[in-house]
Amino acid sequence: MVSAIAIFGLCYSITLPRNEDKRQRSARVSRLLRMLRAHHLIQKVPHTHRYLLTSRGRDIVSAVVASQQITLEQLNKLAA
């Protein structure tokens, strides 16, 4: 008798993340956090694994989100 897990595995080729992939992802996250801290966009909460946006970081994130949501028509209306 074929088990349900074997059938599921055949129907949906499951690829589990390898240790190498986990290390690469962890290294990338570490680099991004270090870059954001260097630009004073985030600050570490002491004695935790948490980070908070600084006031400068909030301003920049707000500007980026607004720029992604605005259309060319809206920009043309503002420019006129």
VOZA-190862 format. One record per atom (N, C-alpha, C, O): residue number from 0; x, z, y; residue in three letters; atom name. Coordinates in steps of 0.1 Angstrom, whole numbers, plus 5000, padded with zeros to 4 digits. Layout:
BEGIN
+-----+------+------+------+-----+----+
!   i !    X !    Z !    Y !  aa ! at !
+-----+------+------+------+-----+----+
! NUM !    X !    Z !    Y ! ALA ! CA !
...
+-----+------+------+------+-----+----+
% end
This chain:
BEGIN
+-----+------+------+------+-----+----+
!   i !    X !    Z !    Y !  aa ! at !
+-----+------+------+------+-----+----+
!   0 ! 5008 ! 5000 ! 4988 ! MET !  N !
!   0 ! 5000 ! 5000 ! 5000 ! MET ! CA !
!   0 ! 5009 ! 5000 ! 5012 ! MET !  C !
!   0 ! 5018 ! 5008 ! 5014 ! MET !  O !
!   1 ! 5006 ! 4991 ! 5022 ! VAL !  N !
!   1 ! 5013 ! 4990 ! 5034 ! VAL ! CA !
!   1 ! 5008 ! 5000 ! 5044 ! VAL !  C !
!   1 ! 4996 ! 5001 ! 5046 ! VAL !  O !
!   2 ! 5017 ! 5007 ! 5050 ! SER !  N !
!   2 ! 5013 ! 5018 ! 5060 ! SER ! CA !
!   2 ! 5009 ! 5011 ! 5073 ! SER !  C !
!   2 ! 5013 ! 5000 ! 5077 ! SER !  O !
!   3 ! 5001 ! 5019 ! 5081 ! ALA !  N !
!   3 ! 4996 ! 5014 ! 5094 ! ALA ! CA !
!   3 ! 5008 ! 5012 ! 5103 ! ALA !  C !
!   3 ! 5008 ! 5003 ! 5112 ! ALA !  O !
!   4 ! 5018 ! 5021 ! 5102 ! ILE !  N !
!   4 ! 5030 ! 5020 ! 5111 ! ILE ! CA !
!   4 ! 5038 ! 5007 ! 5108 ! ILE !  C !
!   4 ! 5042 ! 5000 ! 5118 ! ILE !  O !
!   5 ! 5039 ! 5003 ! 5096 ! ALA !  N !
!   5 ! 5046 ! 4990 ! 5092 ! ALA ! CA !
!   5 ! 5038 ! 4978 ! 5098 ! ALA !  C !
!   5 ! 5044 ! 4969 ! 5103 ! ALA !  O !
!   6 ! 5025 ! 4978 ! 5097 ! ILE !  N !
!   6 ! 5017 ! 4967 ! 5102 ! ILE ! CA !
!   6 ! 5018 ! 4967 ! 5117 ! ILE !  C !
!   6 ! 5019 ! 4956 ! 5123 ! ILE !  O !
!   7 ! 5017 ! 4979 ! 5124 ! PHE !  N !
!   7 ! 5019 ! 4979 ! 5138 ! PHE ! CA !
!   7 ! 5032 ! 4974 ! 5142 ! PHE !  C !
!   7 ! 5033 ! 4966 ! 5152 ! PHE !  O !
!   8 ! 5043 ! 4978 ! 5135 ! GLY !  N !
!   8 ! 5056 ! 4973 ! 5138 ! GLY ! CA !
!   8 ! 5058 ! 4958 ! 5136 ! GLY !  C !
!   8 ! 5065 ! 4952 ! 5144 ! GLY !  O !
!   9 ! 5051 ! 4952 ! 5127 ! LEU !  N !
!   9 ! 5052 ! 4938 ! 5125 ! LEU ! CA !
!   9 ! 5044 ! 4930 ! 5136 ! LEU !  C !
!   9 ! 5048 ! 4920 ! 5141 ! LEU !  O !
!  10 ! 5032 ! 4936 ! 5140 ! CYS !  N !
!  10 ! 5024 ! 4929 ! 5150 ! CYS ! CA !
!  10 ! 5030 ! 4930 ! 5164 ! CYS !  C !
!  10 ! 5030 ! 4921 ! 5172 ! CYS !  O !
!  11 ! 5036 ! 4942 ! 5167 ! TYR !  N !
!  11 ! 5042 ! 4944 ! 5180 ! TYR ! CA !
!  11 ! 5056 ! 4948 ! 5178 ! TYR !  C !
!  11 ! 5059 ! 4959 ! 5174 ! TYR !  O !
!  12 ! 5065 ! 4938 ! 5180 ! SER !  N !
!  12 ! 5079 ! 4941 ! 5177 ! SER ! CA !
!  12 ! 5084 ! 4952 ! 5187 ! SER !  C !
!  12 ! 5085 ! 4950 ! 5199 ! SER !  O !
!  13 ! 5085 ! 4964 ! 5182 ! ILE !  N !
!  13 ! 5089 ! 4976 ! 5190 ! ILE ! CA !
!  13 ! 5104 ! 4976 ! 5191 ! ILE !  C !
!  13 ! 5111 ! 4976 ! 5181 ! ILE !  O !
!  14 ! 5109 ! 4977 ! 5204 ! THR !  N !
!  14 ! 5123 ! 4978 ! 5206 ! THR ! CA !
!  14 ! 5125 ! 4991 ! 5214 ! THR !  C !
!  14 ! 5120 ! 4993 ! 5225 ! THR !  O !
!  15 ! 5131 ! 5001 ! 5207 ! LEU !  N !
!  15 ! 5134 ! 5014 ! 5214 ! LEU ! CA !
!  15 ! 5146 ! 5012 ! 5222 ! LEU !  C !
!  15 ! 5155 ! 5005 ! 5219 ! LEU !  O !
!  16 ! 5146 ! 5019 ! 5233 ! PRO !  N !
!  16 ! 5158 ! 5019 ! 5242 ! PRO ! CA !
!  16 ! 5170 ! 5025 ! 5235 ! PRO !  C !
!  16 ! 5170 ! 5035 ! 5229 ! PRO !  O !
!  17 ! 5181 ! 5017 ! 5236 ! ARG !  N !
!  17 ! 5194 ! 5022 ! 5229 ! ARG ! CA !
!  17 ! 5200 ! 5032 ! 5239 ! ARG !  C !
!  17 ! 5197 ! 5033 ! 5251 ! ARG !  O !
!  18 ! 5210 ! 5040 ! 5233 ! ASN !  N !
!  18 ! 5217 ! 5049 ! 5241 ! ASN ! CA !
!  18 ! 5224 ! 5043 ! 5253 ! ASN !  C !
!  18 ! 5226 ! 5048 ! 5264 ! ASN !  O !
!  19 ! 5230 ! 5031 ! 5250 ! GLU !  N !
!  19 ! 5237 ! 5023 ! 5260 ! GLU ! CA !
!  19 ! 5228 ! 5020 ! 5272 ! GLU !  C !
!  19 ! 5231 ! 5021 ! 5284 ! GLU !  O !
!  20 ! 5215 ! 5016 ! 5269 ! ASP !  N !
!  20 ! 5205 ! 5013 ! 5279 ! ASP ! CA !
!  20 ! 5202 ! 5025 ! 5288 ! ASP !  C !
!  20 ! 5201 ! 5025 ! 5300 ! ASP !  O !
!  21 ! 5201 ! 5036 ! 5281 ! LYS !  N !
!  21 ! 5198 ! 5049 ! 5288 ! LYS ! CA !
!  21 ! 5209 ! 5053 ! 5297 ! LYS !  C !
!  21 ! 5207 ! 5058 ! 5308 ! LYS !  O !
!  22 ! 5222 ! 5051 ! 5292 ! ARG !  N !
!  22 ! 5233 ! 5054 ! 5301 ! ARG ! CA !
!  22 ! 5234 ! 5045 ! 5313 ! ARG !  C !
!  22 ! 5237 ! 5050 ! 5324 ! ARG !  O !
!  23 ! 5231 ! 5033 ! 5311 ! GLN !  N !
!  23 ! 5231 ! 5023 ! 5322 ! GLN ! CA !
!  23 ! 5221 ! 5027 ! 5332 ! GLN !  C !
!  23 ! 5223 ! 5026 ! 5344 ! GLN !  O !
!  24 ! 5209 ! 5030 ! 5328 ! ARG !  N !
!  24 ! 5198 ! 5034 ! 5337 ! ARG ! CA !
!  24 ! 5201 ! 5047 ! 5344 ! ARG !  C !
!  24 ! 5199 ! 5048 ! 5356 ! ARG !  O !
!  25 ! 5207 ! 5056 ! 5337 ! SER !  N !
!  25 ! 5211 ! 5069 ! 5343 ! SER ! CA !
!  25 ! 5222 ! 5067 ! 5354 ! SER !  C !
!  25 ! 5221 ! 5072 ! 5365 ! SER !  O !
!  26 ! 5231 ! 5058 ! 5351 ! ALA !  N !
!  26 ! 5242 ! 5055 ! 5360 ! ALA ! CA !
!  26 ! 5236 ! 5048 ! 5373 ! ALA !  C !
!  26 ! 5241 ! 5051 ! 5384 ! ALA !  O !
!  27 ! 5227 ! 5039 ! 5371 ! ARG !  N !
!  27 ! 5221 ! 5032 ! 5382 ! ARG ! CA !
!  27 ! 5213 ! 5042 ! 5391 ! ARG !  C !
!  27 ! 5214 ! 5041 ! 5403 ! ARG !  O !
!  28 ! 5205 ! 5050 ! 5385 ! VAL !  N !
!  28 ! 5198 ! 5060 ! 5393 ! VAL ! CA !
!  28 ! 5207 ! 5069 ! 5401 ! VAL !  C !
!  28 ! 5205 ! 5072 ! 5412 ! VAL !  O !
!  29 ! 5218 ! 5073 ! 5394 ! SER !  N !
!  29 ! 5228 ! 5082 ! 5401 ! SER ! CA !
!  29 ! 5234 ! 5074 ! 5413 ! SER !  C !
!  29 ! 5236 ! 5080 ! 5424 ! SER !  O !
!  30 ! 5238 ! 5061 ! 5411 ! ARG !  N !
!  30 ! 5243 ! 5054 ! 5422 ! ARG ! CA !
!  30 ! 5233 ! 5052 ! 5434 ! ARG !  C !
!  30 ! 5237 ! 5053 ! 5446 ! ARG !  O !
!  31 ! 5220 ! 5050 ! 5431 ! LEU !  N !
!  31 ! 5210 ! 5048 ! 5441 ! LEU ! CA !
!  31 ! 5208 ! 5061 ! 5449 ! LEU !  C !
!  31 ! 5207 ! 5061 ! 5461 ! LEU !  O !
!  32 ! 5208 ! 5072 ! 5441 ! LEU !  N !
!  32 ! 5206 ! 5085 ! 5448 ! LEU ! CA !
!  32 ! 5218 ! 5088 ! 5457 ! LEU !  C !
!  32 ! 5216 ! 5093 ! 5468 ! LEU !  O !
!  33 ! 5230 ! 5085 ! 5453 ! ARG !  N !
!  33 ! 5242 ! 5087 ! 5461 ! ARG ! CA !
!  33 ! 5242 ! 5079 ! 5473 ! ARG !  C !
!  33 ! 5245 ! 5083 ! 5484 ! ARG !  O !
!  34 ! 5237 ! 5066 ! 5472 ! MET !  N !
!  34 ! 5236 ! 5057 ! 5484 ! MET ! CA !
!  34 ! 5226 ! 5062 ! 5494 ! MET !  C !
!  34 ! 5228 ! 5062 ! 5506 ! MET !  O !
!  35 ! 5214 ! 5066 ! 5489 ! LEU !  N !
!  35 ! 5204 ! 5072 ! 5498 ! LEU ! CA !
!  35 ! 5208 ! 5084 ! 5505 ! LEU !  C !
!  35 ! 5205 ! 5086 ! 5516 ! LEU !  O !
!  36 ! 5216 ! 5093 ! 5498 ! ARG !  N !
!  36 ! 5221 ! 5105 ! 5504 ! ARG ! CA !
!  36 ! 5232 ! 5101 ! 5515 ! ARG !  C !
!  36 ! 5232 ! 5107 ! 5525 ! ARG !  O !
!  37 ! 5240 ! 5091 ! 5512 ! ALA !  N !
!  37 ! 5250 ! 5087 ! 5521 ! ALA ! CA !
!  37 ! 5244 ! 5082 ! 5534 ! ALA !  C !
!  37 ! 5250 ! 5083 ! 5545 ! ALA !  O !
!  38 ! 5233 ! 5076 ! 5533 ! HIS !  N !
!  38 ! 5226 ! 5070 ! 5545 ! HIS ! CA !
!  38 ! 5216 ! 5080 ! 5551 ! HIS !  C !
!  38 ! 5209 ! 5077 ! 5560 ! HIS !  O !
!  39 ! 5217 ! 5092 ! 5546 ! HIS !  N !
!  39 ! 5208 ! 5103 ! 5551 ! HIS ! CA !
!  39 ! 5193 ! 5100 ! 5551 ! HIS !  C !
!  39 ! 5186 ! 5103 ! 5560 ! HIS !  O !
!  40 ! 5189 ! 5093 ! 5540 ! LEU !  N !
!  40 ! 5175 ! 5090 ! 5538 ! LEU ! CA !
!  40 ! 5168 ! 5101 ! 5529 ! LEU !  C !
!  40 ! 5156 ! 5103 ! 5530 ! LEU !  O !
!  41 ! 5176 ! 5107 ! 5521 ! ILE !  N !
!  41 ! 5171 ! 5118 ! 5512 ! ILE ! CA !
!  41 ! 5181 ! 5130 ! 5513 ! ILE !  C !
!  41 ! 5192 ! 5128 ! 5517 ! ILE !  O !
!  42 ! 5176 ! 5142 ! 5510 ! GLN !  N !
!  42 ! 5184 ! 5153 ! 5509 ! GLN ! CA !
!  42 ! 5180 ! 5161 ! 5496 ! GLN !  C !
!  42 ! 5169 ! 5161 ! 5492 ! GLN !  O !
!  43 ! 5190 ! 5167 ! 5490 ! LYS !  N !
!  43 ! 5188 ! 5174 ! 5477 ! LYS ! CA !
!  43 ! 5182 ! 5188 ! 5480 ! LYS !  C !
!  43 ! 5187 ! 5195 ! 5490 ! LYS !  O !
!  44 ! 5173 ! 5192 ! 5472 ! VAL !  N !
!  44 ! 5168 ! 5206 ! 5473 ! VAL ! CA !
!  44 ! 5177 ! 5214 ! 5465 ! VAL !  C !
!  44 ! 5180 ! 5212 ! 5453 ! VAL !  O !
!  45 ! 5183 ! 5225 ! 5472 ! PRO !  N !
!  45 ! 5193 ! 5233 ! 5465 ! PRO ! CA !
!  45 ! 5188 ! 5239 ! 5452 ! PRO !  C !
!  45 ! 5177 ! 5243 ! 5451 ! PRO !  O !
!  46 ! 5197 ! 5239 ! 5442 ! HIS !  N !
!  46 ! 5194 ! 5246 ! 5429 ! HIS ! CA !
!  46 ! 5183 ! 5239 ! 5421 ! HIS !  C !
!  46 ! 5177 ! 5246 ! 5412 ! HIS !  O !
!  47 ! 5180 ! 5226 ! 5424 ! THR !  N !
!  47 ! 5170 ! 5219 ! 5416 ! THR ! CA !
!  47 ! 5175 ! 5205 ! 5414 ! THR !  C !
!  47 ! 5186 ! 5201 ! 5418 ! THR !  O !
!  48 ! 5167 ! 5197 ! 5407 ! HIS !  N !
!  48 ! 5169 ! 5183 ! 5405 ! HIS ! CA !
!  48 ! 5161 ! 5175 ! 5414 ! HIS !  C !
!  48 ! 5158 ! 5163 ! 5411 ! HIS !  O !
!  49 ! 5156 ! 5180 ! 5425 ! ARG !  N !
!  49 ! 5147 ! 5173 ! 5434 ! ARG ! CA !
!  49 ! 5153 ! 5169 ! 5446 ! ARG !  C !
!  49 ! 5163 ! 5174 ! 5451 ! ARG !  O !
!  50 ! 5148 ! 5158 ! 5452 ! TYR !  N !
!  50 ! 5152 ! 5153 ! 5465 ! TYR ! CA !
!  50 ! 5140 ! 5151 ! 5474 ! TYR !  C !
!  50 ! 5129 ! 5149 ! 5469 ! TYR !  O !
!  51 ! 5142 ! 5153 ! 5487 ! LEU !  N !
!  51 ! 5131 ! 5151 ! 5497 ! LEU ! CA !
!  51 ! 5136 ! 5140 ! 5507 ! LEU !  C !
!  51 ! 5147 ! 5139 ! 5510 ! LEU !  O !
!  52 ! 5126 ! 5133 ! 5512 ! LEU !  N !
!  52 ! 5129 ! 5124 ! 5523 ! LEU ! CA !
!  52 ! 5132 ! 5131 ! 5536 ! LEU !  C !
!  52 ! 5126 ! 5141 ! 5539 ! LEU !  O !
!  53 ! 5142 ! 5126 ! 5543 ! THR !  N !
!  53 ! 5145 ! 5132 ! 5556 ! THR ! CA !
!  53 ! 5135 ! 5126 ! 5566 ! THR !  C !
!  53 ! 5128 ! 5117 ! 5563 ! THR !  O !
!  54 ! 5135 ! 5130 ! 5578 ! SER !  N !
!  54 ! 5127 ! 5124 ! 5589 ! SER ! CA !
!  54 ! 5131 ! 5110 ! 5591 ! SER !  C !
!  54 ! 5122 ! 5101 ! 5593 ! SER !  O !
!  55 ! 5144 ! 5107 ! 5591 ! ARG !  N !
!  55 ! 5148 ! 5093 ! 5592 ! ARG ! CA !
!  55 ! 5144 ! 5085 ! 5580 ! ARG !  C !
!  55 ! 5139 ! 5073 ! 5581 ! ARG !  O !
!  56 ! 5144 ! 5091 ! 5568 ! GLY !  N !
!  56 ! 5140 ! 5084 ! 5556 ! GLY ! CA !
!  56 ! 5125 ! 5081 ! 5557 ! GLY !  C !
!  56 ! 5121 ! 5070 ! 5553 ! GLY !  O !
!  57 ! 5117 ! 5090 ! 5562 ! ARG !  N !
!  57 ! 5102 ! 5087 ! 5563 ! ARG ! CA !
!  57 ! 5100 ! 5076 ! 5573 ! ARG !  C !
!  57 ! 5091 ! 5067 ! 5570 ! ARG !  O !
!  58 ! 5107 ! 5076 ! 5584 ! ASP !  N !
!  58 ! 5106 ! 5065 ! 5594 ! ASP ! CA !
!  58 ! 5109 ! 5051 ! 5588 ! ASP !  C !
!  58 ! 5102 ! 5042 ! 5590 ! ASP !  O !
!  59 ! 5120 ! 5051 ! 5580 ! ILE !  N !
!  59 ! 5124 ! 5038 ! 5574 ! ILE ! CA !
!  59 ! 5114 ! 5034 ! 5563 ! ILE !  C !
!  59 ! 5111 ! 5022 ! 5562 ! ILE !  O !
!  60 ! 5110 ! 5043 ! 5555 ! VAL !  N !
!  60 ! 5100 ! 5040 ! 5544 ! VAL ! CA !
!  60 ! 5087 ! 5035 ! 5550 ! VAL !  C !
!  60 ! 5082 ! 5025 ! 5545 ! VAL !  O !
!  61 ! 5083 ! 5041 ! 5561 ! SER !  N !
!  61 ! 5070 ! 5037 ! 5568 ! SER ! CA !
!  61 ! 5072 ! 5023 ! 5573 ! SER !  C !
!  61 ! 5063 ! 5014 ! 5572 ! SER !  O !
!  62 ! 5084 ! 5020 ! 5579 ! ALA !  N !
!  62 ! 5086 ! 5006 ! 5585 ! ALA ! CA !
!  62 ! 5087 ! 4996 ! 5574 ! ALA !  C !
!  62 ! 5081 ! 4985 ! 5575 ! ALA !  O !
!  63 ! 5093 ! 4999 ! 5562 ! VAL !  N !
!  63 ! 5094 ! 4990 ! 5551 ! VAL ! CA !
!  63 ! 5080 ! 4987 ! 5545 ! VAL !  C !
!  63 ! 5077 ! 4975 ! 5543 ! VAL !  O !
!  64 ! 5072 ! 4997 ! 5543 ! VAL !  N !
!  64 ! 5059 ! 4995 ! 5538 ! VAL ! CA !
!  64 ! 5050 ! 4987 ! 5547 ! VAL !  C !
!  64 ! 5043 ! 4978 ! 5543 ! VAL !  O !
!  65 ! 5051 ! 4990 ! 5560 ! ALA !  N !
!  65 ! 5043 ! 4982 ! 5570 ! ALA ! CA !
!  65 ! 5048 ! 4968 ! 5570 ! ALA !  C !
!  65 ! 5039 ! 4959 ! 5571 ! ALA !  O !
!  66 ! 5061 ! 4965 ! 5569 ! SER !  N !
!  66 ! 5065 ! 4951 ! 5570 ! SER ! CA !
!  66 ! 5061 ! 4944 ! 5557 ! SER !  C !
!  66 ! 5059 ! 4931 ! 5558 ! SER !  O !
!  67 ! 5060 ! 4951 ! 5546 ! GLN !  N !
!  67 ! 5055 ! 4944 ! 5534 ! GLN ! CA !
!  67 ! 5040 ! 4941 ! 5534 ! GLN !  C !
!  67 ! 5036 ! 4932 ! 5527 ! GLN !  O !
!  68 ! 5033 ! 4949 ! 5541 ! GLN !  N !
!  68 ! 5018 ! 4947 ! 5541 ! GLN ! CA !
!  68 ! 5013 ! 4937 ! 5552 ! GLN !  C !
!  68 ! 5002 ! 4933 ! 5552 ! GLN !  O !
!  69 ! 5021 ! 4934 ! 5562 ! ILE !  N !
!  69 ! 5017 ! 4926 ! 5573 ! ILE ! CA !
!  69 ! 5018 ! 4911 ! 5570 ! ILE !  C !
!  69 ! 5027 ! 4907 ! 5563 ! ILE !  O !
!  70 ! 5009 ! 4903 ! 5575 ! THR !  N !
!  70 ! 5009 ! 4889 ! 5572 ! THR ! CA !
!  70 ! 5014 ! 4882 ! 5584 ! THR !  C !
!  70 ! 5015 ! 4887 ! 5595 ! THR !  O !
!  71 ! 5017 ! 4869 ! 5582 ! LEU !  N !
!  71 ! 5022 ! 4861 ! 5593 ! LEU ! CA !
!  71 ! 5012 ! 4859 ! 5604 ! LEU !  C !
!  71 ! 5015 ! 4859 ! 5616 ! LEU !  O !
!  72 ! 4999 ! 4858 ! 5600 ! GLU !  N !
!  72 ! 4989 ! 4857 ! 5610 ! GLU ! CA !
!  72 ! 4988 ! 4869 ! 5619 ! GLU !  C !
!  72 ! 4987 ! 4868 ! 5631 ! GLU !  O !
!  73 ! 4990 ! 4881 ! 5613 ! GLN !  N !
!  73 ! 4989 ! 4893 ! 5621 ! GLN ! CA !
!  73 ! 5002 ! 4894 ! 5630 ! GLN !  C !
!  73 ! 5001 ! 4899 ! 5641 ! GLN !  O !
!  74 ! 5013 ! 4889 ! 5625 ! LEU !  N !
!  74 ! 5025 ! 4889 ! 5634 ! LEU ! CA !
!  74 ! 5024 ! 4880 ! 5645 ! LEU !  C !
!  74 ! 5028 ! 4883 ! 5657 ! LEU !  O !
!  75 ! 5018 ! 4868 ! 5643 ! ASN !  N !
!  75 ! 5015 ! 4858 ! 5654 ! ASN ! CA !
!  75 ! 5006 ! 4864 ! 5664 ! ASN !  C !
!  75 ! 5008 ! 4862 ! 5676 ! ASN !  O !
!  76 ! 4996 ! 4871 ! 5660 ! LYS !  N !
!  76 ! 4986 ! 4877 ! 5670 ! LYS ! CA !
!  76 ! 4993 ! 4888 ! 5678 ! LYS !  C !
!  76 ! 4991 ! 4889 ! 5690 ! LYS !  O !
!  77 ! 5002 ! 4896 ! 5672 ! LEU !  N !
!  77 ! 5010 ! 4906 ! 5679 ! LEU ! CA !
!  77 ! 5020 ! 4900 ! 5689 ! LEU !  C !
!  77 ! 5022 ! 4905 ! 5700 ! LEU !  O !
!  78 ! 5025 ! 4888 ! 5685 ! ALA !  N !
!  78 ! 5035 ! 4882 ! 5694 ! ALA ! CA !
!  78 ! 5029 ! 4875 ! 5706 ! ALA !  C !
!  78 ! 5035 ! 4873 ! 5716 ! ALA !  O !
!  79 ! 5016 ! 4871 ! 5704 ! ALA !  N !
!  79 ! 5010 ! 4863 ! 5715 ! ALA ! CA !
!  79 ! 5005 ! 4872 ! 5726 ! ALA !  C !
!  79 ! 4999 ! 4868 ! 5736 ! ALA !  O !
+-----+------+------+------+-----+----+
% end
